[in-house]
Amino acid sequence: MDDLKAKYLGQIAEAADEAAIEAIRVAAVGKKGEIALMMRELGKMTPEERQTAGPALNALKDEINSALAAKKAALADAALDERLRSEWLDVTLPTRPRRQGTLHPISQASEELTAIFAEMGFAVAEGPRIETDWYNFDALNIPGHHPARAEMDTFYMARAEGDNRPPHVLRTHTSPVQIRSMELQGAPIRVICPGGVYRADYDQTHTPMFHQVEGLAIDKGISMANLKWTLEEFVKAFFEVDDVELRFRASHFPFTEPSAEVDIRCSWEGGQLKIGEGDDWLEILGSGMVHPKVIAAGGIDPDVYQGFAFGIGIDRLAMLKYGIPDLRAFFDSDLRWLRHYGFAALDMPNLHGGLSR
């Protein structure tokens, strides 16, 4: 046994690869290996001989197996070290300027409007993109017969047969976040709710997925005058002009009463949009005083609190500000387009240093 031990431990130490290790294993402890053949001879021994030879053979087998495993692990570690040396990459090298990414115009517009409303004291609220029918429609005072609830306008989630739970939809606006925020925080509250929304529409100015920001302010004594001031300040800051003129036109939205669509005075002279001058008007958003039923759905007493809400398409704002003619280009993943319209990723917009640099 001492000769076998010295023989195989020496071979294991000299093995250069896993194939050699496997050959040694088969020769030593395989079914027809030398140690296995010796163990078969135990039956021919006397009981006294077996008491001595049996434990010695088992100890020899265990020692050789341990040596095989250790050598195999050492070879694997050596192979990994060699691979790491050959595939080494210095991650501290600076990036090449031509490979630097740019910020998407929608992301840029979202950060700009967030900075503006943050200066006015609005917090950012977020919510799920898959909503229940109640949060997306019922809590917002949208009746069951409203066209927005039809499958031709709304993406409903498929349900298993026999599933009687309320239907879920891809949210058609970020207004459900307003309800969730009121439930969570109560009043007073001042939040904006930016995010992606979904509607079954697709053309030059509509896509099945787009982005909205909705604002909500609930407190005692809030009026349309507060809404008008907020929107005027936002438009002046976002389009970076000193003066604007907004026109409020009476409209109807189920979740606000009274409701108003808001136009901005502008000029299209020479095919270029100029905000705050000219004789043309451009619709930019919808707004109004929050309906008492919506306030109540958020868990707030409408006899004590009131407030305003507004909704703006972020994609549309980006198109107007940066001169992008087709909404569908936002989702084409064309790097040439992004290099042309993109923004430096590390230039964070703020009102003091400038929004679009």
Secondary structure, DSSP 8 states (H G I E B T S, - for coil): -HHHHHHHHHHHHH--SHHHHHHHHHHHHSTTSHHHHHHHGGGGS-HHHHHHHHHHHHHHHHHHHHHHHHHHHHHHHHHHHHHHHHT---TTS---GGG--EE-HHHHHHHHHHHHHHHTT-EE----SEEEHHHHTGGGT--TT-GGGSTTTS-B----TT--S--EEE-SSSHHHHHHHHHHH-SSEEEEEEEEEE-S--BTTB-SEEEEEEEEEEETT--HHHHHHHHHHHHHHHTT-S---EEEEEEEETTEEEEEEEEEEEE-GGG--EET-SSEEEEEEEEEEE-HHHHHHTT--TTT-EEEEEEEEHHHHHHHHHT---GGGGGS--HHHHHHH-EETT---BTTTBS--
